């Protein structure tokens, strides 16, 4: 397994409490957890505690391909940080930093060995950008 780490980030125009909620609530996860419009996330499960499980179903909208992303939470610090260990042993740590009414979200994850680093970075960044759009589009937010 690769020991390379990849970091992505976004500045979201919403308070950290709202960003945290939208990042960890299954009904919200299904609205943003995909990299492009030809994919979807039809289901998500979250047991938000150390040792709790995370599962998100990712599918091509045309039904041609799908997979489950499964992980166990290793760190849960509400409104601050989450670390997940994916089923293949790779880790992903996401931090939430309040920045004057906005929230800076940063994810650092272990690269996998099957796809190019740039492809992995671009895919994860696209999902985070989709998350940003989802949060900011909610009523009462900028």
C-alpha positions as CSV (number, residue, x, y, z in Angstrom):
1,X,0.0,0.0,0.0
2,X,1.2,3.5,-0.8
3,X,2.3,5.8,2.0
4,X,1.7,8.9,-0.1
5,X,-0.8,11.3,1.3
6,X,-3.1,13.6,-0.7
7,X,-4.6,16.8,0.7
8,X,-7.7,18.6,-0.6
9,X,-9.6,21.6,0.9
10,X,-12.4,24.0,0.5
11,X,-13.6,27.2,2.2
12,X,-17.4,26.9,2.8
13,X,-19.6,29.9,3.4
14,X,-21.4,28.4,6.5
15,X,-20.7,28.1,10.2
16,X,-18.8,25.0,11.4
17,X,-21.8,23.6,13.2
18,X,-23.8,23.5,9.9
19,X,-20.9,22.1,7.9
20,X,-20.3,19.4,10.4
21,X,-24.0,18.4,10.4
22,X,-24.1,18.2,6.6
23,X,-20.9,16.2,6.4
24,X,-22.1,13.6,8.9
25,X,-25.8,13.2,8.3
26,X,-26.8,10.3,6.0
27,X,-29.6,12.2,4.3
28,X,-27.2,15.0,3.4
29,X,-24.3,12.6,2.4
30,X,-26.6,11.1,-0.3
31,X,-27.0,14.6,-1.8
32,X,-23.3,15.4,-2.3
33,X,-21.1,12.3,-2.1
34,X,-20.2,11.9,-5.8
35,X,-17.6,13.5,-8.1
36,X,-19.8,14.1,-11.1
37,X,-23.4,14.4,-12.2
38,X,-23.3,10.9,-13.8
39,X,-22.8,9.4,-10.4
40,X,-25.0,9.2,-7.3
41,X,-24.9,8.1,-3.7
42,X,-28.3,6.3,-3.2
43,X,-27.6,5.4,0.5
44,X,-25.4,6.2,3.4
45,X,-25.0,5.0,7.0
46,X,-23.2,6.7,9.8
47,X,-22.5,5.5,13.3
48,X,-20.7,8.7,14.4
49,X,-18.5,7.4,17.3
50,X,-15.1,6.0,17.6
51,X,-15.4,2.4,16.4
52,X,-18.6,3.2,14.6
53,X,-19.1,2.4,11.0
54,X,-19.5,4.5,7.8
55,X,-20.9,3.2,4.6
56,X,-21.8,5.0,1.4
57,X,-23.1,3.4,-1.8
58,X,-21.7,5.0,-4.9
59,X,-23.3,4.2,-8.3
60,X,-23.1,5.3,-11.9
61,X,-26.6,6.8,-12.6
62,X,-26.9,4.5,-15.6
63,X,-26.5,1.5,-13.4
64,X,-23.3,0.3,-15.1
65,X,-21.1,0.3,-12.0
66,X,-21.3,0.7,-8.3
67,X,-19.4,0.1,-5.1
68,X,-19.6,0.5,-1.3
69,X,-17.2,2.8,0.5
70,X,-16.9,1.3,4.0
71,X,-14.9,2.6,6.9
72,X,-14.6,2.7,10.7
73,X,-14.3,6.0,12.6
74,X,-11.0,6.2,14.4
75,X,-11.4,9.8,15.6
76,X,-14.6,11.8,16.2
77,X,-14.2,15.3,17.6
78,X,-17.5,17.1,16.9
79,X,-17.1,20.3,14.9
80,X,-13.3,19.7,14.7
81,X,-12.1,16.5,13.1
82,X,-12.9,13.0,11.8
83,X,-10.6,10.2,10.9
84,X,-11.9,7.1,9.1
85,X,-10.0,3.9,8.4
86,X,-11.3,2.5,5.1
87,X,-11.8,-1.2,4.5
88,X,-8.5,-1.5,2.6
89,X,-6.6,0.1,5.6
90,X,-6.1,3.6,4.2
91,X,-6.9,6.5,6.4
92,X,-8.8,9.8,5.7
93,X,-8.7,12.6,8.2
94,X,-11.0,15.6,7.7
95,X,-10.7,18.8,9.8
96,X,-13.2,21.6,10.2
97,X,-11.8,25.0,11.1
98,X,-14.0,28.0,11.8
99,X,-12.9,31.0,9.8
100,X,-14.9,34.1,10.5
101,X,-18.4,32.6,9.9
102,X,-17.0,30.3,7.2
103,X,-15.5,26.9,7.6
104,X,-12.2,25.6,6.1
105,X,-12.6,21.9,5.5
106,X,-9.4,19.9,4.8
107,X,-9.1,16.2,4.0
108,X,-5.8,14.3,4.0
109,X,-6.0,10.8,2.8
110,X,-3.7,7.9,2.0
111,X,-3.4,7.4,-1.8
112,X,-4.2,4.0,-3.2
113,X,-2.0,2.2,-5.6
114,X,-4.4,1.6,-8.6
115,X,-5.0,5.1,-9.9
116,X,-2.7,8.1,-10.6
117,X,-2.3,10.6,-7.8
118,X,-3.7,13.4,-9.9
119,X,-6.8,11.4,-10.6
120,X,-7.3,10.6,-6.9
121,X,-6.8,14.2,-5.9
122,X,-9.2,15.5,-8.6
123,X,-11.9,12.9,-7.7
124,X,-11.8,13.7,-4.0
125,X,-11.6,17.4,-4.6
126,X,-14.7,17.2,-6.9
127,X,-16.6,15.4,-4.1
128,X,-15.6,18.1,-1.6
129,X,-16.5,20.9,-4.1
130,X,-19.9,19.1,-4.5
131,X,-20.2,19.2,-0.7
132,X,-19.5,22.9,-0.6
133,X,-22.2,23.6,-3.2
134,X,-24.7,21.5,-1.3
135,X,-24.0,23.3,2.0
136,X,-24.0,26.8,0.5
137,X,-27.3,26.1,-1.5
138,X,-29.3,25.3,1.6
139,X,-32.0,27.9,2.5
140,X,-30.8,30.6,4.8
141,X,-27.1,30.2,3.7
142,X,-25.1,32.3,1.3
